[in-house]
Amino acid sequence: MSRSDKANIRAQIEALRADIHAHDHRYYVLDDPVISDLAYDDLMRELQALEAAHPEYDSPDSPSRRVGGRPAAGFAPQTHRRPMLSLANAFSREEFMEFNRRVCERLAQAQVVYVAETKLDGLAINLTYESGVLVSAATRGDGEVGEDVTANIRTIGSVPLTLRQAPALLEVRGEVYLPHRGFEALNAQQLAQGGKPFANPRNAAAGSLRQLDPAVTRARPLTVYCYGVGACEGADVPPTHFELLNWLRELGCRVSPETARVDGVEAAIAYYAAMEARRPTLGYDIDGVVFKVDRLDWQAELGQVSRSPRWAVAFKFRPEERETRVLSIDVQVGRTGALTPVARLEPVVVGGVTVTNATLHNAEEIARKDVRVGDTVLVRRAGDVIPEVVSVVPAKRPSGTVPFVMPSTVPDQALQQQVQALIHFASRRAMDIEGLGDRLAEQLVREGLVSTPADLYGLSVEQLTALERLGEKSAENLAQAIDRSRRSTLPRVLFAVGISEVGETTARQLAQHFGTLDAIATATTEMLEQVPDIGPVVAGHIARFFADPEHLDLLQRLQVLGVTWPEIATAEKADAPLVGWTVVLTGALDSMNRDEAGDRLLALGAKVSGSVSKKTTLVVAGSDAGSKARKALELGIPLTDETGLLRLLEDPRGVAPELVPP
């Protein structure tokens, strides 16, 4: 074949690809097709035939890639260049007004412009484009690391395989969802094939995206709306979120037409009310409205708390309520020993999910609502997630019912509490013992191998291998995971041991304030109340925990069995090398995650902040650092990379002068 023939074939392939991409955009994004499905299929077949005959012109951005490849053996982990944050919720007008008040106060503004977006009930996705070509896609996962679902994402027609005039690198954030019409068609197909119908569109979307065979995903009518950007290199991001969304549209991304700018809190509430009224007519599930501060520089100034931004909130709709009947009332034991009554219900679909159990919270709540076995009750999913009994329907109460009496104890109470404490101790945000799930935790306790979490560190591989349904390789992996968890941090240990009402954030604040476990254990309630966000109730819980000899024995045994955690330098320890420093971490790190880096900086006396201000000492910019790095440059704050961070952690006294001028 001559050079000119090859050039002609390549030009023909590229023209077909461009033509099909344009038709995809009109069909999936603009909802304005200009050719028939038959004509489109003819173009695709022509392209596939040419590509098959000339594999040397293969390209990852070809629309033929949507057909899908071979089934995958599993989903590999994929680290996001910038974390995918979760949103705080507001469930009432008052809570939303309080969010607005905090935003205005922190920005010193009387009124703020927000961008309002419908909160899709789907699956968050991160799409990575290099020079305009889709190279990978990952689920949200834990916000830092998701699952690689690139092959499946390529099969979704509304996901552009190429972007127009795109930067060198761009992470596009969006939501994969299943419209009502597609959901109904999918369930009809499931039933026709003798399968089980999906409970709701969200579950169907999540299950479809996580198919190991991309051909299965392709057969399901998924679509996507894009709502934000992660990392961006090679282009200046617009200064406002609303302009950012318009920019994504220009690049070829599908953005919700319902998105709008609203000026001030009253306009935001009016948008919320209008969208709640329109909710049944949209053709897809939403469970609220997301409000984001429009100006990106203000977003950066507001920063984040834990894993949620201070500049955005999900204002959730009032949860759907349904009637059902109470079949029985059981009592469960929590990790702290608290007894929780649970209503076993006649199955009922609430918000697209079949509910069979609902919490009754505590003895006082069940007495106040007077819920009895046999009652007809209203059930809702609090925040559209956790099922709860709202109230009894008195007119439908059968004769002969009796008030429920909360027992003071339940059978196997101590065992149940031990199991729940062990599950919490091993969880990812606590000691992070991979492989120790609910069933195995119960088995360890029932077999008498573990009575307190400290007993984990005395287990042998032989003991684990002897457990039913735990093979030799799984036992070895679990033993290694337990051993890895011996090296921990003070915040993780405080969270893991299960102090009532002490979550991750409070544990970190305690550690940063007091520095050592002994200092916390001996602190008075008055001293504990000096810690930010700790009031009399939580201070009382902490003081009572450390006054209990069993808890002190647990902590001592952990240390004897080799569990270690470094002290955290505090302001009182003036000899700590980084006391007085405020460090901001941004972007992705290769050698450790940001939580680990933060813990190590805390141990050296630094304060770790989520936002850049004039009081910031140093900003550490990992790969794909965004607005925080730019703000550091604008404010003249010293900036370093991961190499500088590692030098600082290894030799804080020696490196500090090189990083931060006096």
Summary of the structure (lengths in Angstrom):
residues: 662
radius of gyration: 27.8
end to end distance: 69.7
largest distance: 93.3
contacts: 2076
relative contact order: 0.07
helix: 42%
strand: 21%
